[in-house]
Amino acid sequence: MTALTVVQVGYGATTQDLGRPGFSDMGLGAAGAADRGSAALANRLVGNRPDAAVLEVLLGSVTLRADAYVVAATTGAACPVEVERADGSVRGAASHEVLLLAPGDTLRIGTATVGLRTYVAVLGGFAVDPVLGSRSWDSLARLGPPPLSAGDVLPVGDARVSWPIVDAVPQPEPRWPDEPVVLDVVPGPRDDWFTPEWRTTLTGQDFSVSADSDRVGVRTTAETPLVRSVARELPSEGVETGSLQVPPEGFPVLFLADHPVTGGYPVVGVLTPSAIDLAAQLRPGDPLRFRIVR
Amino acid sequence: MTGPEVRSAGGTALLATFGSLADVVAFRAGLAQATLPGLTEVVSGARTLLLRFDRTTTDPGRLRAELKQVVPVNASLEAHDSEPLVIPVTYDGEDLDTVTELTGMRRDELVAWHTGQLWTSAFCGFAPGFSYLTGSARPLDLPRRSTARTAVPSGAVALAGEFSAVYPRTSPGGWQLIGRTDVPMWSLDRTPPALAPAGTLVRFVVAGAA
């Protein structure tokens, strides 16, 4: 069976697919790729089914060795990419293009300069053992195929529909380091638990991504906090991916793929699907702004 | 009961809010008997139901209209035909003294209160297999500990607010610990992996007493 061996992992990598929705009644969230658009693009580039598992790699920085011919592509945070042949010669390559690896080739993915999560797809998908029907690692539940470590052998599966049809797609527009990312928010379900000024507080200032952000949520800080108008405790209620949950400090946590099933702080608004993908690419220290839609 | 208040929760979910947990349970039972095309997942909360839907099949307006047609079903717990799950507990939790102080109950009264009622898994959250159990007797409405423990052991039996729960694995936690059990609340070796998904009836017994 075709396989790739993990030679090196930098800042952490997991396998992810469309997740395992439907277990909320047991306290288990869906997980799945944090930036779904980029993961889907990686699968489409190589010719996979949408449910094929990809690698989600923090800041790029992973090295894989192929033992057979493998078609691969990387998307998401754009990284320097190169392929080292078995004889030591190096072939230049790029993110967002289809690569053909020969037996013995090593795929080196360098560190991204902008963005947080890089997705690596191979034609056929990564066929590690699924848990409860999914190959997604859930960092909150600590469930699913474990995060990658050097020496792991990742089998290639048969989740393919075709050979690649395009050879490359445009990389994401680069942005200036101090240019805020704009995230679209739909108000509710608990916007009325805040003073009416919440709209101007949310949209009228820059927020910054905190260091303790992860696949559960992007934590933010800003100058002025959101203020509650309803002070009583919120009984735990179901929360959506993309929710802006506001803890007592008043700065929203943006829930990503591994968010808890229920939460006990009010959700002032929910990100649109494309804003969730943008949020999943934010690094600690990145500036962001919110825009209320509807 | 008049229909629930329905709030928007992003582009693909609605949040229905209720006055009591009993109303939530009754509406969910009614929902199970209705056909709402495009409704993909229902997540129970203490006073809410989060309703996820598929935008290619339905839309918020249509779903809101269909929710008005749902007839709640008040299932009497006593009339329930399934046998409750029995969880043997050793009542030696670290917070027993705090709980007896807060409630004015003696230890044996607290144990009798905990074992003498039928509990229902209202919803799960916090961790896989963590069931929020609501009792048939008057709740104690205990506050959480002022500081959470960094590691509550797996199997710890605890109280907070109107709920009781068993920690499915070692994790941080702020609930008042009254005992422990060997019964695993979560195991990937069985289907379903959660022992007490929403709707499960539970009875606690004193370990070794049977």
Interface residues (C-beta under 8 A of the other chain):
Chain A: P21 G22 F23 S24 D25 M26 G27 L28 V131 L132 A141 L143 V186 P187 G188 P189 R190 P235 S236 E237 G238 V239 E240 G242 S243 P260 V261 T262 V267 V270 L271 T272 P273
Chain B: R7 S8 A9 G10 G11 T12 A13 L15 T40 E41 V42 V43 S44 G45 A46 R47 T48 L49 L50 R52 F123 C124 G125 F126 A127 P128 G129 F130 S131 Y132 P168 W186 L188 P192 P193 A194 P197 A198 G199
